[in-house]
């Protein structure tokens, strides 16, 4: 219970860090293209995996901090869905048809800034 209180107090800094990571993710998404050299494509894909891992950690921390009330916030549900789609895309690859859904991560900046 004390850990949850500390987590709540540090949420502003946590949100700033999330905004920074989302911004980096946007720049990474902007570098993707069909004619990228294989080395760049591999680097961008590995960065994407890192971002998804960070977003999973964010969801886990929020679930721990907020408990079941996490699901009462529409933006938390949006974040949860974005992470679920990202994990599905990683698991099934581009065959999942969810590659374009990654662009929705950009909307997270709007949520974080509000």
ZAKE-801479 format. One record per residue: residue number from 0; chain; x, y, z of N, C-alpha, C in turn. Coordinates in nm, 3 decimals. Example, Ala and Ser with C-alpha at 12.3 -4.5 7.8 and 13.67 -1.06 7.14 Angstrom:
<vexlums>
> 0 / A / 1.319 / -0.569 / 0.780 / 1.230 / -0.450 / 0.780 / 1.320 / -0.330 / 0.780
> 1 / A / 1.285 / -0.225 / 0.708 / 1.367 / -0.106 / 0.714 / 1.290 / 0.003 / 0.787
</vexlums>
This chain:
<vexlums>
> 0 / A / 0.083 / -0.120 / 0.000 / 0.000 / 0.000 / 0.000 / 0.087 / 0.125 / 0.000
> 1 / A / 0.194 / 0.126 / 0.076 / 0.284 / 0.242 / 0.078 / 0.349 / 0.263 / -0.058
> 2 / A / 0.385 / 0.152 / -0.125 / 0.445 / 0.162 / -0.258 / 0.350 / 0.229 / -0.356
> 3 / A / 0.221 / 0.198 / -0.346 / 0.121 / 0.262 / -0.434 / 0.118 / 0.412 / -0.411
> 4 / A / 0.126 / 0.455 / -0.287 / 0.126 / 0.599 / -0.258 / 0.248 / 0.668 / -0.320
> 5 / A / 0.363 / 0.605 / -0.308 / 0.485 / 0.660 / -0.368 / 0.470 / 0.666 / -0.519
> 6 / A / 0.412 / 0.562 / -0.576 / 0.392 / 0.559 / -0.720 / 0.299 / 0.671 / -0.765
> 7 / A / 0.193 / 0.696 / -0.692 / 0.100 / 0.804 / -0.725 / 0.171 / 0.939 / -0.721
> 8 / A / 0.255 / 0.959 / -0.620 / 0.326 / 1.087 / -0.607 / 0.424 / 1.110 / -0.720
> 9 / A / 0.480 / 1.004 / -0.774 / 0.579 / 1.019 / -0.879 / 0.518 / 1.009 / -1.019
> 10 / A / 0.386 / 1.007 / -1.029 / 0.319 / 0.992 / -1.158 / 0.350 / 1.106 / -1.254
> 11 / A / 0.366 / 1.228 / -1.205 / 0.394 / 1.340 / -1.295 / 0.528 / 1.318 / -1.367
> 12 / A / 0.630 / 1.280 / -1.294 / 0.759 / 1.251 / -1.356 / 0.749 / 1.130 / -1.449
> 13 / A / 0.673 / 1.032 / -1.407 / 0.652 / 0.913 / -1.487 / 0.584 / 0.950 / -1.619
> 14 / A / 0.483 / 1.036 / -1.614 / 0.415 / 1.080 / -1.736 / 0.509 / 1.157 / -1.827
> 15 / A / 0.598 / 1.236 / -1.772 / 0.695 / 1.309 / -1.853 / 0.790 / 1.211 / -1.924
> 16 / A / 0.831 / 1.108 / -1.853 / 0.917 / 1.008 / -1.913 / 0.843 / 0.933 / -2.024
> 17 / A / 0.716 / 0.902 / -2.001 / 0.635 / 0.835 / -2.102 / 0.623 / 0.923 / -2.227
> 18 / A / 0.599 / 1.052 / -2.207 / 0.589 / 1.145 / -2.319 / 0.719 / 1.145 / -2.400
> 19 / A / 0.832 / 1.143 / -2.333 / 0.962 / 1.139 / -2.400 / 0.975 / 1.011 / -2.483
> 20 / A / 0.939 / 0.897 / -2.424 / 0.950 / 0.769 / -2.494 / 0.855 / 0.765 / -2.614
> 21 / A / 0.734 / 0.816 / -2.597 / 0.638 / 0.819 / -2.707 / 0.691 / 0.907 / -2.820
> 22 / A / 0.751 / 1.019 / -2.786 / 0.808 / 1.108 / -2.887 / 0.921 / 1.038 / -2.963
> 23 / A / 1.007 / 0.968 / -2.891 / 1.111 / 0.889 / -2.958 / 1.050 / 0.784 / -3.050
> 24 / A / 0.942 / 0.723 / -3.004 / 0.874 / 0.621 / -3.083 / 0.817 / 0.681 / -3.211
> 25 / A / 0.765 / 0.803 / -3.202 / 0.711 / 0.869 / -3.321 / 0.822 / 0.893 / -3.424
> 26 / A / 0.936 / 0.940 / -3.376 / 1.048 / 0.962 / -3.468 / 1.093 / 0.831 / -3.531
> 27 / A / 1.091 / 0.725 / -3.453 / 1.129 / 0.594 / -3.506 / 1.030 / 0.548 / -3.613
> 28 / A / 0.901 / 0.566 / -3.586 / 0.800 / 0.528 / -3.684 / 0.817 / 0.609 / -3.813
> 29 / A / 0.859 / 0.734 / -3.800 / 0.876 / 0.821 / -3.916 / 0.993 / 0.776 / -4.004
> 30 / A / 1.087 / 0.701 / -3.949 / 1.203 / 0.657 / -4.028 / 1.174 / 0.531 / -4.108
> 31 / A / 1.063 / 0.465 / -4.079 / 1.033 / 0.341 / -4.149 / 0.994 / 0.368 / -4.293
> 32 / A / 1.041 / 0.279 / -4.379 / 1.007 / 0.287 / -4.521 / 1.038 / 0.155 / -4.589
> 33 / A / 0.983 / 0.139 / -4.708 / 1.002 / 0.013 / -4.780 / 1.142 / -0.001 / -4.838
> 34 / A / 1.207 / 0.111 / -4.863 / 1.339 / 0.105 / -4.925 / 1.453 / 0.122 / -4.825
> 35 / A / 1.426 / 0.103 / -4.698 / 1.531 / 0.114 / -4.596 / 1.630 / -0.001 / -4.610
> 36 / A / 1.757 / 0.028 / -4.585 / 1.856 / -0.082 / -4.583 / 1.819 / -0.183 / -4.474
> 37 / A / 1.854 / -0.309 / -4.494 / 1.819 / -0.412 / -4.395 / 1.870 / -0.382 / -4.255
> 38 / A / 1.986 / -0.320 / -4.245 / 2.042 / -0.289 / -4.113 / 1.954 / -0.187 / -4.039
> 39 / A / 1.908 / -0.086 / -4.113 / 1.821 / 0.015 / -4.052 / 1.687 / -0.046 / -4.014
> 40 / A / 1.634 / -0.130 / -4.102 / 1.506 / -0.196 / -4.073 / 1.516 / -0.281 / -3.947
> 41 / A / 1.626 / -0.353 / -3.931 / 1.647 / -0.435 / -3.811 / 1.659 / -0.347 / -3.687
> 42 / A / 1.734 / -0.238 / -3.699 / 1.751 / -0.146 / -3.586 / 1.616 / -0.087 / -3.544
> 43 / A / 1.536 / -0.044 / -3.641 / 1.405 / 0.015 / -3.612 / 1.312 / -0.090 / -3.549
> 44 / A / 1.316 / -0.213 / -3.600 / 1.232 / -0.319 / -3.543 / 1.272 / -0.347 / -3.398
> 45 / A / 1.402 / -0.352 / -3.371 / 1.447 / -0.375 / -3.233 / 1.410 / -0.259 / -3.141
> 46 / A / 1.417 / -0.138 / -3.193 / 1.371 / -0.023 / -3.114 / 1.222 / -0.034 / -3.085
> 47 / A / 1.146 / -0.078 / -3.185 / 1.002 / -0.094 / -3.165 / 0.974 / -0.197 / -3.056
> 48 / A / 1.048 / -0.306 / -3.055 / 1.033 / -0.406 / -2.948 / 1.062 / -0.343 / -2.811
> 49 / A / 1.163 / -0.258 / -2.807 / 1.199 / -0.191 / -2.682 / 1.086 / -0.099 / -2.637
> 50 / A / 1.028 / -0.025 / -2.730 / 0.916 / 0.064 / -2.695 / 0.797 / -0.016 / -2.644
> 51 / A / 0.767 / -0.126 / -2.711 / 0.654 / -0.209 / -2.668 / 0.680 / -0.266 / -2.528
> 52 / A / 0.803 / -0.306 / -2.501 / 0.837 / -0.356 / -2.367 / 0.817 / -0.245 / -2.263
> 53 / A / 0.857 / -0.123 / -2.298 / 0.838 / -0.011 / -2.206 / 0.688 / 0.014 / -2.183
> 54 / A / 0.609 / 0.009 / -2.290 / 0.465 / 0.031 / -2.275 / 0.400 / -0.080 / -2.191
> 55 / A / 0.450 / -0.202 / -2.205 / 0.400 / -0.312 / -2.120 / 0.432 / -0.286 / -1.974
> 56 / A / 0.553 / -0.239 / -1.948 / 0.592 / -0.204 / -1.812 / 0.502 / -0.092 / -1.758
> 57 / A / 0.474 / 0.007 / -1.843 / 0.386 / 0.116 / -1.801 / 0.248 / 0.063 / -1.761
> 58 / A / 0.192 / -0.025 / -1.843 / 0.060 / -0.082 / -1.813 / 0.065 / -0.161 / -1.682
> 59 / A / 0.169 / -0.241 / -1.664 / 0.181 / -0.319 / -1.540 / 0.191 / -0.230 / -1.417
> 60 / A / 0.272 / -0.124 / -1.427 / 0.285 / -0.032 / -1.313 / 0.154 / 0.038 / -1.283
> 61 / A / 0.083 / 0.080 / -1.387 / -0.045 / 0.146 / -1.366 / -0.148 / 0.049 / -1.308
> 62 / A / -0.148 / -0.074 / -1.356 / -0.240 / -0.174 / -1.300 / -0.211 / -0.196 / -1.152
> 63 / A / -0.084 / -0.201 / -1.118 / -0.047 / -0.218 / -0.977 / -0.087 / -0.096 / -0.896
> 64 / A / -0.062 / 0.023 / -0.950 / -0.089 / 0.146 / -0.875 / -0.238 / 0.171 / -0.859
> 65 / A / -0.314 / 0.152 / -0.967 / -0.456 / 0.187 / -0.964 / -0.547 / 0.069 / -0.929
> 66 / A / -0.494 / -0.051 / -0.942 / -0.577 / -0.168 / -0.917 / -0.685 / -0.178 / -1.023
> 67 / A / -0.800 / -0.227 / -0.984 / -0.911 / -0.248 / -1.077 / -0.966 / -0.116 / -1.132
> 68 / A / -0.942 / -0.006 / -1.061 / -0.991 / 0.123 / -1.109 / -0.915 / 0.170 / -1.234
> 69 / A / -0.805 / 0.101 / -1.267 / -0.733 / 0.130 / -1.391 / -0.828 / 0.126 / -1.510
> 70 / A / -0.922 / 0.032 / -1.508 / -1.014 / 0.012 / -1.620 / -1.129 / 0.112 / -1.623
> 71 / A / -1.135 / 0.203 / -1.526 / -1.240 / 0.305 / -1.525 / -1.205 / 0.427 / -1.610
> 72 / A / -1.079 / 0.437 / -1.650 / -1.033 / 0.551 / -1.728 / -1.025 / 0.512 / -1.876
> 73 / A / -1.091 / 0.590 / -1.961 / -1.094 / 0.561 / -2.104 / -0.954 / 0.562 / -2.165
> 74 / A / -0.870 / 0.656 / -2.121 / -0.735 / 0.663 / -2.176 / -0.651 / 0.542 / -2.136
> 75 / A / -0.673 / 0.490 / -2.017 / -0.604 / 0.368 / -1.977 / -0.648 / 0.250 / -2.065
> 76 / A / -0.777 / 0.246 / -2.096 / -0.828 / 0.140 / -2.185 / -0.766 / 0.155 / -2.325
> 77 / A / -0.753 / 0.279 / -2.370 / -0.689 / 0.305 / -2.499 / -0.545 / 0.255 / -2.497
> 78 / A / -0.470 / 0.291 / -2.393 / -0.331 / 0.246 / -2.380 / -0.323 / 0.093 / -2.378
> 79 / A / -0.413 / 0.032 / -2.304 / -0.417 / -0.113 / -2.294 / -0.440 / -0.175 / -2.432
> 80 / A / -0.533 / -0.119 / -2.508 / -0.562 / -0.170 / -2.642 / -0.443 / -0.153 / -2.736
> 81 / A / -0.376 / -0.038 / -2.729 / -0.258 / -0.015 / -2.813 / -0.150 / -0.118 / -2.782
> 82 / A / -0.128 / -0.145 / -2.656 / -0.027 / -0.244 / -2.617 / -0.069 / -0.384 / -2.662
> 83 / A / -0.197 / -0.416 / -2.647 / -0.246 / -0.547 / -2.690 / -0.227 / -0.565 / -2.841
> 84 / A / -0.259 / -0.461 / -2.919 / -0.238 / -0.468 / -3.064 / -0.090 / -0.483 / -3.098
> 85 / A / -0.005 / -0.410 / -3.026 / 0.139 / -0.418 / -3.051 / 0.191 / -0.558 / -3.022
> 86 / A / 0.147 / -0.617 / -2.912 / 0.190 / -0.753 / -2.878 / 0.139 / -0.854 / -2.981
> 87 / A / 0.017 / -0.832 / -3.031 / -0.038 / -0.920 / -3.135 / 0.044 / -0.908 / -3.262
> 88 / A / 0.080 / -0.785 / -3.298 / 0.162 / -0.765 / -3.418 / 0.299 / -0.831 / -3.404
> 89 / A / 0.359 / -0.818 / -3.287 / 0.490 / -0.881 / -3.265 / 0.478 / -1.033 / -3.273
> 90 / A / 0.371 / -1.086 / -3.216 / 0.352 / -1.231 / -3.213 / 0.325 / -1.288 / -3.352
> 91 / A / 0.237 / -1.222 / -3.428 / 0.196 / -1.276 / -3.557 / 0.260 / -1.206 / -3.677
> 92 / A / 0.337 / -1.101 / -3.652 / 0.405 / -1.031 / -3.761 / 0.311 / -0.950 / -3.846
> 93 / A / 0.357 / -0.912 / -3.963 / 0.276 / -0.828 / -4.051 / 0.154 / -0.902 / -4.103
> 94 / A / 0.153 / -1.035 / -4.092 / 0.037 / -1.113 / -4.135 / -0.085 / -1.083 / -4.050
> 95 / A / -0.064 / -1.025 / -3.932 / -0.177 / -0.993 / -3.844 / -0.259 / -0.878 / -3.896
> 96 / A / -0.203 / -0.799 / -3.991 / -0.276 / -0.685 / -4.045 / -0.278 / -0.567 / -3.951
> 97 / A / -0.199 / -0.568 / -3.845 / -0.202 / -0.463 / -3.744 / -0.086 / -0.365 / -3.755
> 98 / A / -0.007 / -0.376 / -3.862 / 0.109 / -0.288 / -3.875 / 0.067 / -0.142 / -3.875
> 99 / A / -0.041 / -0.109 / -3.942 / -0.087 / 0.031 / -3.949 / -0.137 / 0.082 / -3.815
> 100 / A / -0.175 / -0.008 / -3.726 / -0.227 / 0.032 / -3.595 / -0.117 / 0.100 / -3.512
> 101 / A / 0.009 / 0.075 / -3.544 / 0.118 / 0.136 / -3.468 / 0.112 / 0.288 / -3.474
> 102 / A / 0.059 / 0.340 / -3.582 / 0.049 / 0.485 / -3.596 / -0.042 / 0.544 / -3.487
> 103 / A / -0.132 / 0.464 / -3.435 / -0.223 / 0.511 / -3.329 / -0.145 / 0.551 / -3.204
> 104 / A / -0.024 / 0.499 / -3.190 / 0.058 / 0.536 / -3.075 / 0.079 / 0.688 / -3.069
> 105 / A / 0.075 / 0.752 / -3.186 / 0.092 / 0.897 / -3.191 / -0.016 / 0.965 / -3.109
> 106 / A / -0.135 / 0.911 / -3.106 / -0.246 / 0.969 / -3.030 / -0.213 / 0.973 / -2.882
> 107 / A / -0.127 / 0.884 / -2.837 / -0.090 / 0.882 / -2.695 / -0.025 / 1.012 / -2.653
> 108 / A / 0.042 / 1.081 / -2.746 / 0.101 / 1.211 / -2.713 / -0.007 / 1.310 / -2.674
> 109 / A / -0.117 / 1.309 / -2.749 / -0.229 / 1.398 / -2.718 / -0.282 / 1.369 / -2.579
> 110 / A / -0.294 / 1.241 / -2.546 / -0.343 / 1.203 / -2.414 / -0.248 / 1.251 / -2.305
> 111 / A / -0.120 / 1.234 / -2.328 / -0.022 / 1.268 / -2.226 / -0.012 / 1.418 / -2.207
> 112 / A / -0.027 / 1.493 / -2.316 / -0.016 / 1.639 / -2.307 / -0.138 / 1.701 / -2.239
> 113 / A / -0.254 / 1.640 / -2.259 / -0.378 / 1.699 / -2.204 / -0.366 / 1.709 / -2.057
</vexlums>
